[in-house]
Amino acid sequence: MTRFFLQVAYKGTRFSGSQIQENALTVQFELEKALQVFFRTPIGLTGSSRTDAGVHALENFYHFDLDAEALGEGHPWLQPGGRERSLYNLNAILPPDVVARGVYPVAGDAHSRFHALSREYHYYVYRAKDPFLDDRGYYYPYQMDPDGLRAAAAIVLEHTDFSSFSKRGAQHRTPLCVIEESRWETVGATWCYTVRANRFLRGMVRGLVATMLQVGRGKLSVDGFREVILAADPRRADFTAPGHGLFLARVRYPEGLLDGGSSHIDP
């Protein structure tokens, strides 16, 4: 067996999330369907990061195995130049809102989820009505205190227990996350929250965003935001930020993991 990492991007608007589900359209379903057509055999994928309904990805990864003997040594997917050409053909099968950006042969024990060092998310908020941002940002037409937002984002870096920002009923090994970056900045006419960590809890980014927006509106003090974190109680947080403002922006792996003769196409 030969293992590959598949780098993808997608617009999540019409999907019920990235991970395969019964009786629901997902990104993984579309990818596996396209790979089955391409290879003429079922292909099972394992994803690096699960995104919820409506959430987008500028970069996500899946891994899968191919039986090199069954395909034959001359199969284009097993040749560096052939993989680059094959990406074009695979993208012709995929729907317009999903794109395969790259394919990387990796070690047989490489795991797209467990070997990821960090994930980075961006969340976009815009205050002036804009039909071109309707499904890619959170329309939030309120006066905001930028200093309050930035102060709240800085507080996030001081903590590791994010139980308050995990949706009730979510199952996880531990509520501990190591936050490497947390900041608000303006990008054109929008506000963007960037957060990077070794791992995230279910609903965590949207919970952080919605609760920090309460600080920005003056409905919650900066000290009050800190108290929400320390409470370790999801009933204290706000989870109303919609999925369509959230983007999985980057998944980072150990240096050299993806260097096994990769091919890619530019965005």
C-alpha positions in Angstrom: 0.0 0.0 0.0 1.1 3.6 -0.7 -0.2 6.4 1.5 -1.1 9.8 0.1 -2.1 13.1 1.7 -4.7 15.0 -0.4 -4.8 18.8 0.1 -8.2 20.3 -0.6 -10.1 23.5 -0.3 -13.9 24.0 -0.3 -16.8 26.4 0.0 -18.9 24.8 2.8 -22.2 26.6 2.0 -24.2 23.6 0.8 -22.5 20.9 2.9 -23.6 19.5 6.2 -19.9 19.5 7.3 -16.7 17.9 6.1 -17.0 14.4 7.7 -19.1 11.7 6.1 -22.6 11.4 7.5 -25.6 9.2 6.8 -28.3 10.9 4.7 -26.4 14.2 4.5 -24.2 15.8 1.8 -20.6 16.3 3.0 -17.3 17.3 1.6 -15.8 13.8 2.3 -18.7 12.2 0.4 -18.0 14.3 -2.7 -14.3 13.6 -2.5 -14.7 9.8 -2.1 -17.3 9.7 -4.9 -14.9 11.5 -7.2 -11.9 9.3 -6.2 -14.0 6.2 -6.8 -14.8 7.4 -10.4 -11.1 8.3 -11.0 -9.6 5.1 -9.6 -12.6 2.8 -10.4 -12.4 1.4 -6.9 -13.8 2.6 -3.5 -11.4 5.0 -1.7 -11.8 5.7 2.1 -10.6 9.0 3.4 -9.4 10.1 6.9 -9.6 13.9 7.5 -7.2 16.1 9.4 -9.9 18.5 10.7 -13.6 18.2 11.0 -15.5 21.3 9.9 -19.2 21.9 10.7 -22.1 22.7 8.4 -21.5 25.9 6.4 -17.8 26.2 7.4 -15.3 26.7 4.6 -11.7 25.6 4.2 -8.8 27.3 2.4 -6.8 24.2 3.3 -7.7 20.8 4.7 -6.1 17.4 4.3 -7.2 13.8 4.0 -5.1 10.7 3.8 -5.9 7.5 1.9 -4.1 4.3 0.8 -3.7 3.0 -2.7 -2.7 -0.6 -3.7 0.2 0.1 -5.9 0.3 -3.5 -7.2 -3.4 -3.5 -8.2 -3.0 -0.1 -10.0 0.3 -1.1 -11.7 3.6 0.7 -11.4 2.9 2.7 -14.5 -0.3 4.3 -13.1 0.0 8.1 -13.4 -0.9 8.6 -9.8 2.2 6.8 -8.8 4.4 9.0 -10.9 5.3 12.6 -9.9 4.5 14.1 -13.3 1.4 11.9 -13.6 0.0 13.1 -10.2 0.1 16.7 -11.4 -1.8 15.9 -14.5 -4.2 13.7 -12.6 -5.2 16.5 -10.3 -6.6 18.3 -13.3 -8.7 15.3 -14.1 -9.8 14.7 -10.5 -10.9 18.4 -10.3 -12.9 17.9 -13.5 -14.9 15.2 -11.6 -15.3 17.2 -8.4 -18.2 19.8 -8.0 -17.3 23.5 -8.4 -17.2 24.2 -4.7 -14.5 21.6 -3.9 -11.0 21.6 -5.3 -8.0 19.3 -4.9 -4.9 21.5 -4.5 -2.2 18.9 -4.1 -1.3 15.3 -3.5 1.7 14.1 -1.4 3.1 10.5 -1.1 4.0 10.1 2.6 5.3 7.4 5.0 2.9 4.5 5.5 2.2 5.5 9.2 1.6 9.2 8.5 -1.8 10.3 9.8 -3.5 13.5 8.5 -5.1 14.1 11.9 -2.8 12.9 14.5 0.4 14.2 12.9 -0.9 17.7 12.5 1.0 20.2 14.7 -1.6 23.0 14.5 -4.7 24.3 12.8 -5.4 27.9 12.0 -8.9 29.4 11.7 -10.1 32.7 10.4 -13.5 34.2 11.3 -14.8 37.1 9.3 -17.3 39.7 10.6 -18.6 42.6 8.5 -20.7 45.6 9.7 -22.0 47.1 6.4 -24.5 45.0 4.4 -22.7 43.3 1.5 -24.4 40.6 -0.7 -20.9 39.3 -1.7 -20.1 38.4 1.8 -23.5 37.0 2.7 -22.3 33.3 2.9 -18.6 34.0 3.8 -18.9 36.3 6.8 -21.1 37.2 9.8 -23.2 40.3 9.2 -22.9 42.1 12.5 -24.2 45.8 12.1 -23.1 47.1 15.5 -20.6 49.6 16.8 -17.6 47.8 18.1 -14.8 48.6 20.6 -11.6 47.5 18.8 -9.6 47.8 22.0 -12.0 45.5 23.8 -11.9 42.9 21.1 -8.1 42.9 21.0 -7.8 42.7 24.8 -10.2 39.7 24.9 -8.2 38.0 22.2 -5.0 38.5 24.2 -6.6 36.9 27.2 -7.2 33.7 25.2 -3.5 33.2 25.0 -3.2 33.1 28.8 -5.4 30.0 29.1 -5.4 26.3 28.2 -8.7 25.0 29.5 -11.5 25.9 27.1 -14.3 23.9 28.6 -16.6 27.0 28.4 -16.2 27.0 24.6 -17.1 23.4 23.9 -20.7 22.8 22.9 -22.7 20.9 25.5 -22.7 17.2 24.8 -19.5 17.3 22.7 -17.1 14.4 23.5 -13.4 15.1 23.8 -10.4 13.6 25.5 -9.4 16.8 27.3 -10.6 20.4 27.2 -6.9 21.6 27.1 -5.7 23.4 24.0 -2.4 25.2 23.5 -3.2 28.5 21.8 -0.3 29.8 19.7 -2.0 32.9 18.1 -5.2 34.8 18.9 -5.8 38.3 17.4 -8.4 40.5 15.8 -7.5 42.7 12.8 -9.2 44.6 10.1 -9.1 43.2 6.6 -10.6 45.7 4.2 -14.1 46.4 5.4 -14.2 43.3 7.6 -12.9 42.3 11.0 -11.0 39.0 11.0 -10.3 36.9 14.1 -7.3 34.6 13.7 -6.6 31.7 16.1 -4.0 29.0 15.8 -3.7 26.0 18.3 -2.6 22.5 18.5 -6.2 21.4 18.7 -9.8 22.8 19.0 -12.9 21.6 20.8 -16.2 21.3 18.9 -17.7 24.8 18.4 -14.7 26.4 20.1 -13.9 29.1 17.6 -17.5 30.2 17.0 -18.0 30.3 20.8 -14.9 32.4 21.3 -15.9 34.8 18.5 -19.5 35.3 19.6 -18.5 35.8 23.2 -15.7 38.3 22.2 -18.2 40.2 20.1 -20.2 40.8 23.3 -17.1 42.4 24.6 -16.8 44.5 21.5 -20.5 45.7 21.9 -19.9 46.6 25.5 -22.4 43.9 26.8 -19.6 42.0 28.5 -16.4 43.5 30.1 -12.9 42.2 29.4 -12.8 40.9 33.0 -16.2 39.3 32.4 -14.8 37.5 29.4 -11.9 36.2 31.5 -14.5 34.9 34.1 -16.3 33.0 31.3 -13.1 31.2 30.5 -12.4 30.4 34.2 -15.9 29.2 34.8 -15.3 26.1 32.5 -19.1 26.1 31.8 -20.4 26.3 28.3 -23.6 27.9 29.6 -21.6 31.0 30.2 -20.4 31.4 26.6 -22.3 32.6 23.4 -22.3 30.2 20.5 -24.5 32.3 18.1 -21.8 33.1 15.5 -22.9 31.3 12.4 -20.7 28.7 10.6 -20.5 30.5 7.3 -18.1 33.2 8.7 -15.5 30.5 9.6 -12.6 29.3 7.5 -10.1 26.6 8.2 -7.1 28.4 6.9 -4.1 26.2 7.4 -3.0 22.8 8.8 0.6 22.5 9.7 2.7 19.3 9.7 6.2 18.4 10.9 8.9 19.6 8.5 9.6 17.1 5.8 6.4 15.0 6.2 5.0 16.3 2.9 8.3 16.2 1.0 8.0 12.8 -0.4 7.8 13.9 -4.1 4.7 16.1 -4.0 2.8 17.6 -6.8 0.4 20.6 -6.5 -1.6 23.1 -8.4 -1.7 26.8 -7.6 -4.8 28.4 -6.1 
